[in-house]
Amino acid sequence: MMYVRGDYHPQSCEALVQAKSGDRQKSAVGDSFSESIPHRYRDGKDGINYEQLRRDRIRARRKVVQEMLGSLRKLWRS
């Protein structure tokens, strides 16, 4: 049985890498999850600090809107 890894060629639907299902490396789900969470979003109980994540998302959205408004002001003045 063949499976497709997540990498695809940008202009086709063909996978860049294919391997047999027996070639997969087994990994613990808990290990990969805890390693994928950045340290700033960990809450000390091996979980996610959703409040910090929410604040950072709001800050990022605010920055994007401010940059867009700044670009529009520059465009309007020229």
PyMOL Python script that loads the backbone (N, CA, C, O; Angstrom):
from pymol import cmd

cmd.read_pdbstr("""\
ATOM      1  N   MET A   1       0.840  -1.175   0.000  1.00  0.00           N
ATOM      2  CA  MET A   1       0.000   0.000   0.000  1.00  0.00           C
ATOM      3  C   MET A   1       0.887   1.241   0.000  1.00  0.00           C
ATOM      4  O   MET A   1       1.853   1.316   0.760  1.00  0.00           O
ATOM      5  N   MET A   2       0.566   2.199  -0.838  1.00  0.00           N
ATOM      6  CA  MET A   2       1.338   3.432  -0.948  1.00  0.00           C
ATOM      7  C   MET A   2       0.624   4.544  -0.197  1.00  0.00           C
ATOM      8  O   MET A   2      -0.605   4.602  -0.168  1.00  0.00           O
ATOM      9  N   TYR A   3       1.391   5.404   0.394  1.00  0.00           N
ATOM     10  CA  TYR A   3       0.817   6.612   0.973  1.00  0.00           C
ATOM     11  C   TYR A   3       1.644   7.790   0.493  1.00  0.00           C
ATOM     12  O   TYR A   3       2.785   7.628   0.060  1.00  0.00           O
ATOM     13  N   VAL A   4       1.066   8.966   0.574  1.00  0.00           N
ATOM     14  CA  VAL A   4       1.718  10.154   0.055  1.00  0.00           C
ATOM     15  C   VAL A   4       2.069  11.065   1.212  1.00  0.00           C
ATOM     16  O   VAL A   4       1.220  11.376   2.047  1.00  0.00           O
ATOM     17  N   ARG A   5       3.299  11.486   1.261  1.00  0.00           N
ATOM     18  CA  ARG A   5       3.692  12.473   2.266  1.00  0.00           C
ATOM     19  C   ARG A   5       3.134  13.832   1.862  1.00  0.00           C
ATOM     20  O   ARG A   5       2.647  13.983   0.741  1.00  0.00           O
ATOM     21  N   GLY A   6       3.190  14.799   2.723  1.00  0.00           N
ATOM     22  CA  GLY A   6       2.504  16.068   2.518  1.00  0.00           C
ATOM     23  C   GLY A   6       3.099  17.018   1.502  1.00  0.00           C
ATOM     24  O   GLY A   6       2.499  18.065   1.259  1.00  0.00           O
ATOM     25  N   ASP A   7       4.237  16.730   0.889  1.00  0.00           N
ATOM     26  CA  ASP A   7       4.856  17.663  -0.041  1.00  0.00           C
ATOM     27  C   ASP A   7       4.344  17.427  -1.454  1.00  0.00           C
ATOM     28  O   ASP A   7       4.395  16.305  -1.957  1.00  0.00           O
ATOM     29  N   TYR A   8       3.856  18.475  -2.088  1.00  0.00           N
ATOM     30  CA  TYR A   8       3.339  18.385  -3.444  1.00  0.00           C
ATOM     31  C   TYR A   8       4.053  19.389  -4.329  1.00  0.00           C
ATOM     32  O   TYR A   8       4.503  20.439  -3.871  1.00  0.00           O
ATOM     33  N   HIS A   9       4.147  19.048  -5.594  1.00  0.00           N
ATOM     34  CA  HIS A   9       4.679  19.984  -6.567  1.00  0.00           C
ATOM     35  C   HIS A   9       3.664  21.113  -6.710  1.00  0.00           C
ATOM     36  O   HIS A   9       2.465  20.843  -6.789  1.00  0.00           O
ATOM     37  N   PRO A  10       4.109  22.376  -6.745  1.00  0.00           N
ATOM     38  CA  PRO A  10       3.162  23.492  -6.743  1.00  0.00           C
ATOM     39  C   PRO A  10       2.227  23.545  -7.950  1.00  0.00           C
ATOM     40  O   PRO A  10       1.124  24.078  -7.831  1.00  0.00           O
ATOM     41  N   GLN A  11       2.626  23.012  -9.104  1.00  0.00           N
ATOM     42  CA  GLN A  11       1.781  23.121 -10.282  1.00  0.00           C
ATOM     43  C   GLN A  11       1.181  21.796 -10.729  1.00  0.00           C
ATOM     44  O   GLN A  11       0.613  21.705 -11.817  1.00  0.00           O
ATOM     45  N   SER A  12       1.302  20.790  -9.914  1.00  0.00           N
ATOM     46  CA  SER A  12       0.655  19.520 -10.241  1.00  0.00           C
ATOM     47  C   SER A  12       0.177  18.880  -8.956  1.00  0.00           C
ATOM     48  O   SER A  12       0.535  19.321  -7.864  1.00  0.00           O
ATOM     49  N   CYS A  13      -0.617  17.863  -9.081  1.00  0.00           N
ATOM     50  CA  CYS A  13      -1.144  17.179  -7.915  1.00  0.00           C
ATOM     51  C   CYS A  13      -0.289  15.982  -7.518  1.00  0.00           C
ATOM     52  O   CYS A  13      -0.653  15.228  -6.615  1.00  0.00           O
ATOM     53  N   GLU A  14       0.822  15.807  -8.176  1.00  0.00           N
ATOM     54  CA  GLU A  14       1.673  14.661  -7.879  1.00  0.00           C
ATOM     55  C   GLU A  14       2.532  14.934  -6.655  1.00  0.00           C
ATOM     56  O   GLU A  14       3.033  16.041  -6.463  1.00  0.00           O
ATOM     57  N   ALA A  15       2.688  13.939  -5.859  1.00  0.00           N
ATOM     58  CA  ALA A  15       3.512  14.066  -4.658  1.00  0.00           C
ATOM     59  C   ALA A  15       4.989  14.079  -5.041  1.00  0.00           C
ATOM     60  O   ALA A  15       5.399  13.417  -5.995  1.00  0.00           O
ATOM     61  N   LEU A  16       5.778  14.834  -4.291  1.00  0.00           N
ATOM     62  CA  LEU A  16       7.210  14.865  -4.536  1.00  0.00           C
ATOM     63  C   LEU A  16       7.888  13.606  -4.016  1.00  0.00           C
ATOM     64  O   LEU A  16       8.853  13.129  -4.612  1.00  0.00           O
ATOM     65  N   VAL A  17       7.393  13.069  -2.916  1.00  0.00           N
ATOM     66  CA  VAL A  17       8.007  11.898  -2.299  1.00  0.00           C
ATOM     67  C   VAL A  17       6.915  10.877  -2.023  1.00  0.00           C
ATOM     68  O   VAL A  17       5.864  11.218  -1.480  1.00  0.00           O
ATOM     69  N   GLN A  18       7.156   9.653  -2.387  1.00  0.00           N
ATOM     70  CA  GLN A  18       6.237   8.573  -2.071  1.00  0.00           C
ATOM     71  C   GLN A  18       7.030   7.466  -1.393  1.00  0.00           C
ATOM     72  O   GLN A  18       8.197   7.243  -1.716  1.00  0.00           O
ATOM     73  N   ALA A  19       6.409   6.788  -0.474  1.00  0.00           N
ATOM     74  CA  ALA A  19       7.072   5.690   0.226  1.00  0.00           C
ATOM     75  C   ALA A  19       6.046   4.624   0.545  1.00  0.00           C
ATOM     76  O   ALA A  19       4.844   4.888   0.568  1.00  0.00           O
ATOM     77  N   LYS A  20       6.524   3.431   0.788  1.00  0.00           N
ATOM     78  CA  LYS A  20       5.625   2.357   1.178  1.00  0.00           C
ATOM     79  C   LYS A  20       5.241   2.537   2.633  1.00  0.00           C
ATOM     80  O   LYS A  20       5.997   3.119   3.411  1.00  0.00           O
ATOM     81  N   SER A  21       4.078   2.044   3.003  1.00  0.00           N
ATOM     82  CA  SER A  21       3.597   2.230   4.372  1.00  0.00           C
ATOM     83  C   SER A  21       4.499   1.566   5.398  1.00  0.00           C
ATOM     84  O   SER A  21       4.498   1.985   6.555  1.00  0.00           O
ATOM     85  N   GLY A  22       5.261   0.558   5.031  1.00  0.00           N
ATOM     86  CA  GLY A  22       6.181  -0.090   5.950  1.00  0.00           C
ATOM     87  C   GLY A  22       7.393   0.763   6.276  1.00  0.00           C
ATOM     88  O   GLY A  22       8.102   0.491   7.245  1.00  0.00           O
ATOM     89  N   ASP A  23       7.640   1.802   5.468  1.00  0.00           N
ATOM     90  CA  ASP A  23       8.793   2.666   5.671  1.00  0.00           C
ATOM     91  C   ASP A  23       8.528   3.786   6.668  1.00  0.00           C
ATOM     92  O   ASP A  23       9.448   4.526   7.018  1.00  0.00           O
ATOM     93  N   ARG A  24       7.322   3.921   7.118  1.00  0.00           N
ATOM     94  CA  ARG A  24       6.981   4.989   8.053  1.00  0.00           C
ATOM     95  C   ARG A  24       7.713   4.801   9.370  1.00  0.00           C
ATOM     96  O   ARG A  24       7.916   3.677   9.829  1.00  0.00           O
ATOM     97  N   GLN A  25       8.100   5.901   9.964  1.00  0.00           N
ATOM     98  CA  GLN A  25       8.714   5.846  11.287  1.00  0.00           C
ATOM     99  C   GLN A  25       7.619   6.064  12.319  1.00  0.00           C
ATOM    100  O   GLN A  25       6.792   6.967  12.186  1.00  0.00           O
ATOM    101  N   LYS A  26       7.626   5.232  13.340  1.00  0.00           N
ATOM    102  CA  LYS A  26       6.646   5.358  14.397  1.00  0.00           C
ATOM    103  C   LYS A  26       7.114   6.422  15.383  1.00  0.00           C
ATOM    104  O   LYS A  26       8.282   6.441  15.771  1.00  0.00           O
ATOM    105  N   SER A  27       6.214   7.298  15.786  1.00  0.00           N
ATOM    106  CA  SER A  27       6.557   8.304  16.785  1.00  0.00           C
ATOM    107  C   SER A  27       5.390   8.445  17.739  1.00  0.00           C
ATOM    108  O   SER A  27       4.238   8.210  17.374  1.00  0.00           O
ATOM    109  N   ALA A  28       5.695   8.825  18.943  1.00  0.00           N
ATOM    110  CA  ALA A  28       4.661   8.995  19.951  1.00  0.00           C
ATOM    111  C   ALA A  28       3.898  10.283  19.674  1.00  0.00           C
ATOM    112  O   ALA A  28       4.502  11.325  19.421  1.00  0.00           O
ATOM    113  N   VAL A  29       2.598  10.210  19.720  1.00  0.00           N
ATOM    114  CA  VAL A  29       1.764  11.373  19.430  1.00  0.00           C
ATOM    115  C   VAL A  29       1.984  12.461  20.467  1.00  0.00           C
ATOM    116  O   VAL A  29       2.070  13.637  20.112  1.00  0.00           O
ATOM    117  N   GLY A  30       2.074  12.103  21.726  1.00  0.00           N
ATOM    118  CA  GLY A  30       2.265  13.086  22.789  1.00  0.00           C
ATOM    119  C   GLY A  30       3.580  13.831  22.664  1.00  0.00           C
ATOM    120  O   GLY A  30       3.639  15.031  22.930  1.00  0.00           O
ATOM    121  N   ASP A  31       4.633  13.136  22.263  1.00  0.00           N
ATOM    122  CA  ASP A  31       5.934  13.777  22.125  1.00  0.00           C
ATOM    123  C   ASP A  31       5.914  14.828  21.016  1.00  0.00           C
ATOM    124  O   ASP A  31       6.391  15.945  21.216  1.00  0.00           O
ATOM    125  N   SER A  32       5.374  14.485  19.868  1.00  0.00           N
ATOM    126  CA  SER A  32       5.371  15.428  18.759  1.00  0.00           C
ATOM    127  C   SER A  32       4.478  16.622  19.059  1.00  0.00           C
ATOM    128  O   SER A  32       4.780  17.737  18.633  1.00  0.00           O
ATOM    129  N   PHE A  33       3.385  16.412  19.783  1.00  0.00           N
ATOM    130  CA  PHE A  33       2.482  17.514  20.120  1.00  0.00           C
ATOM    131  C   PHE A  33       3.150  18.492  21.064  1.00  0.00           C
ATOM    132  O   PHE A  33       3.098  19.702  20.843  1.00  0.00           O
ATOM    133  N   SER A  34       3.779  17.982  22.114  1.00  0.00           N
ATOM    134  CA  SER A  34       4.402  18.880  23.091  1.00  0.00           C
ATOM    135  C   SER A  34       5.600  19.600  22.497  1.00  0.00           C
ATOM    136  O   SER A  34       5.885  20.733  22.884  1.00  0.00           O
ATOM    137  N   GLU A  35       6.301  18.977  21.575  1.00  0.00           N
ATOM    138  CA  GLU A  35       7.441  19.628  20.946  1.00  0.00           C
ATOM    139  C   GLU A  35       7.002  20.673  19.931  1.00  0.00           C
ATOM    140  O   GLU A  35       7.765  21.593  19.636  1.00  0.00           O
ATOM    141  N   SER A  36       5.814  20.560  19.399  1.00  0.00           N
ATOM    142  CA  SER A  36       5.362  21.501  18.377  1.00  0.00           C
ATOM    143  C   SER A  36       4.807  22.791  18.966  1.00  0.00           C
ATOM    144  O   SER A  36       4.618  23.764  18.236  1.00  0.00           O
ATOM    145  N   ILE A  37       4.542  22.822  20.259  1.00  0.00           N
ATOM    146  CA  ILE A  37       4.022  24.029  20.900  1.00  0.00           C
ATOM    147  C   ILE A  37       5.192  24.923  21.285  1.00  0.00           C
ATOM    148  O   ILE A  37       6.071  24.486  22.026  1.00  0.00           O
ATOM    149  N   PRO A  38       5.230  26.172  20.800  1.00  0.00           N
ATOM    150  CA  PRO A  38       6.306  27.075  21.207  1.00  0.00           C
ATOM    151  C   PRO A  38       6.279  27.301  22.717  1.00  0.00           C
ATOM    152  O   PRO A  38       5.217  27.247  23.337  1.00  0.00           O
ATOM    153  N   HIS A  39       7.428  27.550  23.296  1.00  0.00           N
ATOM    154  CA  HIS A  39       7.536  27.701  24.744  1.00  0.00           C
ATOM    155  C   HIS A  39       6.665  28.830  25.280  1.00  0.00           C
ATOM    156  O   HIS A  39       6.138  28.726  26.388  1.00  0.00           O
ATOM    157  N   ARG A  40       6.507  29.902  24.518  1.00  0.00           N
ATOM    158  CA  ARG A  40       5.725  31.037  25.017  1.00  0.00           C
ATOM    159  C   ARG A  40       4.245  30.711  25.170  1.00  0.00           C
ATOM    160  O   ARG A  40       3.532  31.418  25.882  1.00  0.00           O
ATOM    161  N   TYR A  41       3.772  29.654  24.516  1.00  0.00           N
ATOM    162  CA  TYR A  41       2.358  29.284  24.606  1.00  0.00           C
ATOM    163  C   TYR A  41       2.105  28.095  25.524  1.00  0.00           C
ATOM    164  O   TYR A  41       0.970  27.628  25.627  1.00  0.00           O
ATOM    165  N   ARG A  42       3.131  27.602  26.185  1.00  0.00           N
ATOM    166  CA  ARG A  42       2.930  26.493  27.121  1.00  0.00           C
ATOM    167  C   ARG A  42       2.500  27.048  28.468  1.00  0.00           C
ATOM    168  O   ARG A  42       2.943  28.121  28.877  1.00  0.00           O
ATOM    169  N   ASP A  43       1.638  26.315  29.152  1.00  0.00           N
ATOM    170  CA  ASP A  43       1.091  26.823  30.411  1.00  0.00           C
ATOM    171  C   ASP A  43       1.696  26.181  31.657  1.00  0.00           C
ATOM    172  O   ASP A  43       1.216  26.445  32.759  1.00  0.00           O
ATOM    173  N   GLY A  44       2.702  25.371  31.529  1.00  0.00           N
ATOM    174  CA  GLY A  44       3.338  24.756  32.679  1.00  0.00           C
ATOM    175  C   GLY A  44       2.706  23.443  33.094  1.00  0.00           C
ATOM    176  O   GLY A  44       3.262  22.738  33.936  1.00  0.00           O
ATOM    177  N   LYS A  45       1.573  23.098  32.536  1.00  0.00           N
ATOM    178  CA  LYS A  45       0.890  21.828  32.831  1.00  0.00           C
ATOM    179  C   LYS A  45       0.857  20.958  31.574  1.00  0.00           C
ATOM    180  O   LYS A  45      -0.037  20.127  31.411  1.00  0.00           O
ATOM    181  N   ASP A  46       1.820  21.149  30.700  1.00  0.00           N
ATOM    182  CA  ASP A  46       1.879  20.444  29.408  1.00  0.00           C
ATOM    183  C   ASP A  46       0.658  20.724  28.552  1.00  0.00           C
ATOM    184  O   ASP A  46       0.175  19.843  27.842  1.00  0.00           O
ATOM    185  N   GLY A  47       0.165  21.934  28.618  1.00  0.00           N
ATOM    186  CA  GLY A  47      -0.975  22.343  27.808  1.00  0.00           C
ATOM    187  C   GLY A  47      -0.679  23.660  27.113  1.00  0.00           C
ATOM    188  O   GLY A  47       0.462  24.122  27.100  1.00  0.00           O
ATOM    189  N   ILE A  48      -1.698  24.254  26.545  1.00  0.00           N
ATOM    190  CA  ILE A  48      -1.564  25.487  25.791  1.00  0.00           C
ATOM    191  C   ILE A  48      -2.168  26.635  26.587  1.00  0.00           C
ATOM    192  O   ILE A  48      -3.267  26.511  27.129  1.00  0.00           O
ATOM    193  N   ASN A  49      -1.456  27.744  26.658  1.00  0.00           N
ATOM    194  CA  ASN A  49      -1.955  28.950  27.293  1.00  0.00           C
ATOM    195  C   ASN A  49      -2.767  29.712  26.242  1.00  0.00           C
ATOM    196  O   ASN A  49      -2.212  30.501  25.478  1.00  0.00           O
ATOM    197  N   TYR A  50      -4.064  29.478  26.205  1.00  0.00           N
ATOM    198  CA  TYR A  50      -4.920  30.062  25.181  1.00  0.00           C
ATOM    199  C   TYR A  50      -5.060  31.572  25.326  1.00  0.00           C
ATOM    200  O   TYR A  50      -5.289  32.262  24.333  1.00  0.00           O
ATOM    201  N   GLU A  51      -4.929  32.090  26.518  1.00  0.00           N
ATOM    202  CA  GLU A  51      -5.028  33.533  26.719  1.00  0.00           C
ATOM    203  C   GLU A  51      -3.858  34.249  26.048  1.00  0.00           C
ATOM    204  O   GLU A  51      -4.055  35.275  25.397  1.00  0.00           O
ATOM    205  N   GLN A  52      -2.647  33.723  26.199  1.00  0.00           N
ATOM    206  CA  GLN A  52      -1.481  34.318  25.538  1.00  0.00           C
ATOM    207  C   GLN A  52      -1.611  34.203  24.031  1.00  0.00           C
ATOM    208  O   GLN A  52      -1.270  35.135  23.303  1.00  0.00           O
ATOM    209  N   LEU A  53      -2.095  33.083  23.564  1.00  0.00           N
ATOM    210  CA  LEU A  53      -2.300  32.886  22.139  1.00  0.00           C
ATOM    211  C   LEU A  53      -3.315  33.885  21.599  1.00  0.00           C
ATOM    212  O   LEU A  53      -3.115  34.447  20.523  1.00  0.00           O
ATOM    213  N   ARG A  54      -4.396  34.109  22.331  1.00  0.00           N
ATOM    214  CA  ARG A  54      -5.428  35.068  21.909  1.00  0.00           C
ATOM    215  C   ARG A  54      -4.865  36.484  21.858  1.00  0.00           C
ATOM    216  O   ARG A  54      -5.134  37.222  20.910  1.00  0.00           O
ATOM    217  N   ARG A  55      -4.085  36.872  22.870  1.00  0.00           N
ATOM    218  CA  ARG A  55      -3.498  38.215  22.895  1.00  0.00           C
ATOM    219  C   ARG A  55      -2.546  38.425  21.728  1.00  0.00           C
ATOM    220  O   ARG A  55      -2.541  39.492  21.114  1.00  0.00           O
ATOM    221  N   ASP A  56      -1.741  37.418  21.419  1.00  0.00           N
ATOM    222  CA  ASP A  56      -0.807  37.545  20.302  1.00  0.00           C
ATOM    223  C   ASP A  56      -1.536  37.637  18.964  1.00  0.00           C
ATOM    224  O   ASP A  56      -1.116  38.378  18.075  1.00  0.00           O
ATOM    225  N   ARG A  57      -2.617  36.890  18.822  1.00  0.00           N
ATOM    226  CA  ARG A  57      -3.392  36.956  17.576  1.00  0.00           C
ATOM    227  C   ARG A  57      -4.032  38.326  17.407  1.00  0.00           C
ATOM    228  O   ARG A  57      -4.053  38.864  16.300  1.00  0.00           O
ATOM    229  N   ILE A  58      -4.555  38.898  18.490  1.00  0.00           N
ATOM    230  CA  ILE A  58      -5.152  40.234  18.429  1.00  0.00           C
ATOM    231  C   ILE A  58      -4.084  41.261  18.075  1.00  0.00           C
ATOM    232  O   ILE A  58      -4.316  42.147  17.253  1.00  0.00           O
ATOM    233  N   ARG A  59      -2.910  41.142  18.699  1.00  0.00           N
ATOM    234  CA  ARG A  59      -1.811  42.067  18.421  1.00  0.00           C
ATOM    235  C   ARG A  59      -1.383  41.970  16.956  1.00  0.00           C
ATOM    236  O   ARG A  59      -1.119  42.993  16.324  1.00  0.00           O
ATOM    237  N   ALA A  60      -1.313  40.768  16.417  1.00  0.00           N
ATOM    238  CA  ALA A  60      -0.919  40.583  15.018  1.00  0.00           C
ATOM    239  C   ALA A  60      -1.964  41.167  14.072  1.00  0.00           C
ATOM    240  O   ALA A  60      -1.611  41.809  13.083  1.00  0.00           O
ATOM    241  N   ARG A  61      -3.239  40.951  14.364  1.00  0.00           N
ATOM    242  CA  ARG A  61      -4.300  41.529  13.524  1.00  0.00           C
ATOM    243  C   ARG A  61      -4.246  43.047  13.549  1.00  0.00           C
ATOM    244  O   ARG A  61      -4.390  43.699  12.514  1.00  0.00           O
ATOM    245  N   ARG A  62      -4.038  43.609  14.739  1.00  0.00           N
ATOM    246  CA  ARG A  62      -3.960  45.060  14.880  1.00  0.00           C
ATOM    247  C   ARG A  62      -2.798  45.612  14.065  1.00  0.00           C
ATOM    248  O   ARG A  62      -2.926  46.655  13.422  1.00  0.00           O
ATOM    249  N   LYS A  63      -1.673  44.919  14.090  1.00  0.00           N
ATOM    250  CA  LYS A  63      -0.501  45.362  13.342  1.00  0.00           C
ATOM    251  C   LYS A  63      -0.769  45.325  11.834  1.00  0.00           C
ATOM    252  O   LYS A  63      -0.366  46.236  11.110  1.00  0.00           O
ATOM    253  N   VAL A  64      -1.440  44.288  11.367  1.00  0.00           N
ATOM    254  CA  VAL A  64      -1.759  44.186   9.941  1.00  0.00           C
ATOM    255  C   VAL A  64      -2.672  45.325   9.521  1.00  0.00           C
ATOM    256  O   VAL A  64      -2.458  45.932   8.472  1.00  0.00           O
ATOM    257  N   VAL A  65      -3.680  45.624  10.319  1.00  0.00           N
ATOM    258  CA  VAL A  65      -4.606  46.704   9.985  1.00  0.00           C
ATOM    259  C   VAL A  65      -3.869  48.046   9.982  1.00  0.00           C
ATOM    260  O   VAL A  65      -4.096  48.869   9.095  1.00  0.00           O
ATOM    261  N   GLN A  66      -2.993  48.274  10.961  1.00  0.00           N
ATOM    262  CA  GLN A  66      -2.232  49.517  11.003  1.00  0.00           C
ATOM    263  C   GLN A  66      -1.333  49.659   9.788  1.00  0.00           C
ATOM    264  O   GLN A  66      -1.210  50.752   9.236  1.00  0.00           O
ATOM    265  N   GLU A  67      -0.705  48.574   9.362  1.00  0.00           N
ATOM    266  CA  GLU A  67       0.150  48.606   8.175  1.00  0.00           C
ATOM    267  C   GLU A  67      -0.673  48.895   6.920  1.00  0.00           C
ATOM    268  O   GLU A  67      -0.236  49.644   6.047  1.00  0.00           O
ATOM    269  N   MET A  68      -1.860  48.303   6.832  1.00  0.00           N
ATOM    270  CA  MET A  68      -2.731  48.558   5.674  1.00  0.00           C
ATOM    271  C   MET A  68      -3.158  50.017   5.633  1.00  0.00           C
ATOM    272  O   MET A  68      -3.140  50.643   4.573  1.00  0.00           O
ATOM    273  N   LEU A  69      -3.543  50.561   6.786  1.00  0.00           N
ATOM    274  CA  LEU A  69      -3.941  51.966   6.837  1.00  0.00           C
ATOM    275  C   LEU A  69      -2.774  52.883   6.497  1.00  0.00           C
ATOM    276  O   LEU A  69      -2.956  53.889   5.811  1.00  0.00           O
ATOM    277  N   GLY A  70      -1.583  52.545   6.969  1.00  0.00           N
ATOM    278  CA  GLY A  70      -0.404  53.333   6.625  1.00  0.00           C
ATOM    279  C   GLY A  70      -0.128  53.314   5.135  1.00  0.00           C
ATOM    280  O   GLY A  70       0.228  54.342   4.557  1.00  0.00           O
ATOM    281  N   SER A  71      -0.288  52.160   4.506  1.00  0.00           N
ATOM    282  CA  SER A  71      -0.084  52.051   3.061  1.00  0.00           C
ATOM    283  C   SER A  71      -1.120  52.869   2.307  1.00  0.00           C
ATOM    284  O   SER A  71      -0.795  53.530   1.320  1.00  0.00           O
ATOM    285  N   LEU A  72      -2.357  52.829   2.761  1.00  0.00           N
ATOM    286  CA  LEU A  72      -3.398  53.623   2.110  1.00  0.00           C
ATOM    287  C   LEU A  72      -3.148  55.118   2.267  1.00  0.00           C
ATOM    288  O   LEU A  72      -3.385  55.891   1.339  1.00  0.00           O
ATOM    289  N   ARG A  73      -2.669  55.526   3.445  1.00  0.00           N
ATOM    290  CA  ARG A  73      -2.341  56.955   3.641  1.00  0.00           C
ATOM    291  C   ARG A  73      -1.234  57.395   2.705  1.00  0.00           C
ATOM    292  O   ARG A  73      -1.317  58.472   2.114  1.00  0.00           O
ATOM    293  N   LYS A  74      -0.185  56.569   2.558  1.00  0.00           N
ATOM    294  CA  LYS A  74       0.900  56.895   1.650  1.00  0.00           C
ATOM    295  C   LYS A  74       0.404  56.986   0.208  1.00  0.00           C
ATOM    296  O   LYS A  74       0.806  57.874  -0.544  1.00  0.00           O
ATOM    297  N   LEU A  75      -0.466  56.065  -0.161  1.00  0.00           N
ATOM    298  CA  LEU A  75      -1.018  56.056  -1.512  1.00  0.00           C
ATOM    299  C   LEU A  75      -1.880  57.295  -1.747  1.00  0.00           C
ATOM    300  O   LEU A  75      -1.838  57.885  -2.826  1.00  0.00           O
ATOM    301  N   TRP A  76      -2.647  57.685  -0.759  1.00  0.00           N
ATOM    302  CA  TRP A  76      -3.536  58.839  -0.871  1.00  0.00           C
ATOM    303  C   TRP A  76      -2.744  60.135  -1.023  1.00  0.00           C
ATOM    304  O   TRP A  76      -3.144  61.028  -1.770  1.00  0.00           O
ATOM    305  N   ARG A  77      -1.608  60.237  -0.305  1.00  0.00           N
ATOM    306  CA  ARG A  77      -0.792  61.457  -0.339  1.00  0.00           C
ATOM    307  C   ARG A  77      -0.035  61.611  -1.645  1.00  0.00           C
ATOM    308  O   ARG A  77       0.265  62.733  -2.055  1.00  0.00           O
ATOM    309  N   SER A  78       0.276  60.516  -2.299  1.00  0.00           N
ATOM    310  CA  SER A  78       1.083  60.632  -3.528  1.00  0.00           C
ATOM    311  C   SER A  78       0.252  60.872  -4.759  1.00  0.00           C
ATOM    312  O   SER A  78       0.796  60.989  -5.858  1.00  0.00           O
TER     313      SER A  78
END
""", "prot")
cmd.dss("prot")
cmd.show_as("cartoon", "prot")
cmd.util.cbc("prot")
cmd.orient("prot")
